[in-house]
Amino acid sequence: MDILYEGLEPHRFTVQEEISPLKKHKRKIVYLLVVILVLTASSLLLYLKMTSSEPASIITSQSQSYDSPPKLTPPKPVTLPFPQSVCSGSTFQVTSNLQNARLENCVVFVKGNDIIISTVEFINSPVVVENSSRITFKDVIFSRSLDFLLLPKKVTKEVAVFFVNSNEIHLDHVLMSDNRNGLFIEGSSGIEIQNSFFERNIGDFGAIHIESSSPIRIHDNVFRVNYPVGMYFSNKSGNKQATFEVFKNSLVNSILYGVLIEDWKSNSISKVFNNVILGGRGSGMAVQFDSSPANIEILNNYIGKKTSCEVLTTVLPLNLGNGWCFAKSDGIKLENTQKVTLRGNVLIENERHGLDLRESKEIDVTRNSFVKNGTYAIFAASSYFQSTNNTFHANTSMVHEQDEPAPEAMRVF
């Protein structure tokens, strides 16, 4: 019998041999067994993945591209005709429509209903709106409100505009700049702020401070160099139906916080979406201080690229010392908070963490991109969160959890 290796030459037999069926089909049988083993292993892995208490995917891809910032169209600059001076160095009452006016070094009281104030310039002239409805400011400038000696004692907020116990408040295409503080709203409803600029409002509150008011819509605005906060929300009154929407805003160099939410307890859903929050120190956005349940959705925002202290010092209009320089720079911070969804956000080039979680629970982190964050992409301390289908790109470290509950409880709710 002279048999050569198969594949080199055809088999040649000098003696005819009887070949058994098993030997004849050996290769096909081996191939079939391999296929069965692969399918069985795949099914087992899929079952374990579906029944595991761990997230479906913490890291989806190291190389997948991440979203660009939302494309925002800034409002047109606020310019006024040559307004007529109607007040200088005194108090001024507004009870009906006011147009094409200039007030300087005054204290202005607005009271009544269905009042439109347009093409008006308030220079170092704080405005107080109390117990009024359907008040509209359009094409208005509020600037350099720094002197509050004429304010009555009951008005304790040193701001450019103060709304209290008022309804249907509309600010459209206004400029609020170079004030000690910008806008303060308390105990009011039906608030809309749009197409406006908030620049260099530096004091105790920053640009916008809203307490115990709902519903709120803030959109298509530009915020530049405000201290300490761009926007602040609090629901201390405990209104279980309180809501707000913040969308399509550009916030650049809010020194400590771009958007800060504290003591927000509500059964209704609020949303922060399609915003660009860049520069500054501290957190681009934070929800904290017993916001439980918060019921807030944070969607498709672009947050990060912190600015150095040296650069910020050159753009600040006054010396604030350097204590703010040591603020920890995170993309989003959630502390002592419950029921927050983060979806589709890009957290990029934050000096410390992309996402900082502390003593928070029922946090859903889905389809976000973490890009070049300095310490951790996600830092979690004593928090329950679910991380699904996120992507990570060139972060110093991925995910860090400390003081965590039992593994079977982590990330499951």
Long-range contacts (C-beta under 8 A, 24 or more apart in sequence): 53-407, 53-408, 53-410, 53-411, 53-412, 54-411, 55-386, 55-387, 55-388, 55-411, 56-388, 56-389, 57-388, 57-389, 57-390, 58-387, 58-388, 58-390, 58-398, 58-399, 59-390, 59-391, 59-392, 59-398, 60-389, 60-390, 60-391, 61-391, 62-391, 62-392, 62-393, 63-393, 64-391, 66-346, 66-348, 66-369, 66-371, 66-391, 66-393, 67-300, 67-302, 67-344, 67-346, 67-369, 68-302, 69-276, 69-302, 69-346, 70-248, 70-274, 70-275, 70-276, 70-300, 70-301, 70-302, 72-220, 72-248, 72-249, 72-250, 72-274, 72-276, 73-220, 74-222, 74-250, 75-173, 75-195, 75-196, 75-197, 75-220, 75-221, 75-222, 76-173, 77-175, 77-197, 78-139, 78-140, 78-141, 78-173, 78-174, 78-175, 78-196, 78-197, 80-119, 80-120, 80-121, 80-139, 80-141, 81-119, 83-119, 83-120, 83-121, 87-125, 91-150, 92-125, 105-147, 106-150, 107-150, 107-151, 110-135, 122-160, 126-151, 126-158, 126-159, 126-160, 126-161, 126-162, 127-160, 127-161, 127-162, 128-155, 128-162, 128-164, 129-161, 129-162, 129-163, 129-164, 129-166, 129-169, 130-163, 130-164, 130-165, 130-166, 131-164, 131-165, 131-166, 132-166, 132-167, 133-166, 133-167, 133-168, 134-167, 134-168, 135-163, 135-166, 135-168, 135-169, 135-170, 136-170, 136-171, 136-172, 137-161, 137-170, 137-171, 137-172, 137-174, 138-170, 138-171, 138-172, 138-173, 138-174, 139-172, 139-173, 139-174, 140-171, 140-174, 140-175, 141-174, 141-175, 141-177, 142-174, 142-175, 142-176, 142-177, 142-179, 142-182, 143-175, 143-176, 143-177, 143-178, 143-179, 144-178, 144-179, 145-179, 145-180, 145-181, 146-179, 146-180, 148-180, 157-181, 157-184, 157-205, 158-203, 158-204, 159-183, 159-184, 159-205, 159-209, 160-201, 162-186, 163-188, 163-191, 164-188, 171-196, 172-196, 175-199, 176-201, 176-207, 177-201, 178-317, 179-203, 180-204, 181-205, 181-206, 181-209, 182-206, 182-207, 182-208, 182-209, 182-226, 183-207, 183-208, 183-209, 184-209, 184-210, 185-209, 185-210, 185-211, 185-213, 186-210, 186-211, 186-212, 186-213, 187-211, 187-212, 187-213, 187-237, 188-213, 189-213, 189-214, 189-215, 190-215, 191-215, 191-216, 191-217, 191-218, 192-216, 192-217, 192-218, 193-217, 193-218, 193-219, 193-221, 194-218, 194-219, 194-220, 194-221, 195-220, 195-221, 196-221, 196-222, 197-221, 197-222, 197-223, 197-224, 198-222, 198-223, 198-224, 198-226, 198-230, 199-223, 199-224, 199-225, 199-226, 200-224, 200-225, 200-226, 200-317, 201-226, 201-227, 202-226, 202-227, 202-316, 202-317, 202-318, 202-320, 203-227, 204-228, 205-229, 205-232, 206-230, 206-232, 206-254, 207-231, 207-254, 208-232, 210-234, 210-244, 211-235, 211-236, 211-237, 212-236, 212-237, 212-239, 213-242, 214-239, 214-241, 214-242, 214-243, 214-244, 215-242, 215-243, 215-244, 215-245, 216-243, 216-244, 216-245, 217-244, 217-245, 218-244, 218-245, 218-246, 218-247, 218-249, 219-245, 219-246, 219-247, 219-248, 219-249, 220-248, 220-249, 221-249, 221-250, 222-249, 222-250, 222-252, 223-249, 223-250, 223-251, 223-252, 223-254, 223-258, 224-252, 224-253, 225-252, 225-253, 225-254, 225-255, 225-315, 225-316, 225-317, 226-253, 226-254, 226-255, 227-254, 227-255, 227-256, 227-316, 227-320, 227-324, 228-254, 228-255, 228-256, 228-257, 228-282, 228-324, 229-254, 229-256, 229-257, 229-258, 229-259, 229-260, 230-254, 230-257, 230-258, 230-259, 230-277, 231-258, 231-259, 231-260, 232-257, 232-260, 232-261, 232-262, 233-259, 233-260, 233-261, 233-262, 233-264, 234-261, 234-262, 234-263, 234-264, 235-263, 235-264, 235-265, 235-266, 236-263, 238-265, 239-266, 240-265, 240-266, 240-267, 240-268, 241-266, 241-267, 241-268, 242-266, 242-268, 242-270, 243-268, 243-269, 243-270, 244-270, 244-271, 245-270, 245-271, 245-272, 245-273, 246-271, 246-272, 246-273, 246-275, 247-271, 247-272, 247-273, 247-274, 247-275, 248-274, 248-275, 249-275, 249-276, 250-275, 250-276, 251-275, 251-276, 251-277, 251-278, 251-284, 252-278, 252-279, 252-280, 253-278, 253-279, 253-280, 253-307, 253-312, 253-315, 254-279, 254-280, 254-282, 255-280, 255-281, 255-282, 255-312, 255-316, 255-320, 255-324, 256-280, 256-281, 256-282, 256-283, 256-324, 256-327, 257-282, 257-283, 257-284, 257-285, 257-286, 258-283, 258-284, 258-285, 258-303, 259-284, 259-285, 259-286, 260-285, 260-286, 260-288, 261-285, 261-286, 261-287, 261-288, 261-291, 261-294, 261-296, 262-287, 262-288, 262-289, 262-291, 263-289, 263-290, 263-291, 264-291, 264-294, 264-296, 265-290, 265-291, 265-292, 265-293, 265-294, 266-293, 266-294, 266-295, 267-293, 267-295, 268-295, 269-295, 269-296, 269-297, 270-294, 270-295, 270-296, 270-297, 271-296, 271-297, 271-298, 271-299, 272-296, 272-297, 272-298, 272-299, 272-301, 273-297, 273-298, 273-299, 273-300, 273-301, 274-299, 274-300, 274-301, 275-301, 275-302, 275-303, 276-301, 276-302, 276-303, 277-301, 277-302, 277-303, 277-304, 278-302, 278-303, 278-304, 278-305, 279-305, 279-306, 279-307, 279-312, 280-306, 280-307, 280-312, 281-306, 281-307, 281-309, 281-312, 281-324, 281-325, 281-327, 281-329, 282-324, 282-327, 282-328, 282-329, 282-330, 283-328, 283-329, 283-330, 283-331, 283-332, 283-333, 283-356, 284-330, 284-331, 284-332, 284-347, 284-350, 285-331, 285-332, 285-333, 286-330, 286-332, 286-333, 286-334, 286-335, 287-333, 287-334, 287-335, 287-337, 287-340, 288-333, 288-334, 288-335, 288-336, 288-337, 289-335, 289-336, 290-336, 291-336, 291-337, 291-338, 292-336, 292-337, 292-338, 292-339, 293-338, 293-339, 293-362, 294-337, 294-338, 294-339, 294-340, 295-339, 296-339, 296-340, 296-341, 297-340, 297-341, 297-343, 298-332, 298-340, 298-341, 298-342, 298-343, 298-345, 299-341, 299-342, 299-343, 299-344, 299-345, 300-343, 300-344, 300-345, 301-345, 301-346, 302-345, 302-346, 302-348, 303-331, 303-332, 303-345, 303-346, 303-347, 303-348, 303-350, 304-331, 304-346, 304-347, 304-348, 304-349, 304-350, 304-354, 304-371, 304-373, 305-348, 305-349, 306-349, 306-350, 306-351, 328-352, 328-356, 329-374, 330-354, 330-355, 330-356, 331-355, 331-373, 332-356, 333-358, 334-358, 334-360, 334-363, 334-383, 335-359, 335-360, 336-360, 337-363, 338-362, 340-364, 341-366, 342-366, 342-368, 343-367, 343-368, 344-368, 345-369, 346-371, 347-371, 347-373, 347-377, 348-372, 348-373, 349-373, 349-374, 350-374, 351-375, 352-376, 352-379, 353-377, 353-378, 353-379, 354-378, 354-395, 355-379, 357-381, 357-383, 357-385, 358-382, 358-383, 359-383, 360-384, 360-385, 361-385, 361-413, 362-413, 364-388, 365-390, 366-390, 369-393, 370-395, 371-395, 376-400, 380-404, 384-409, 384-410, 384-411, 384-412, 384-413, 385-410, 385-411, 386-411, 386-412, 386-413, 387-411
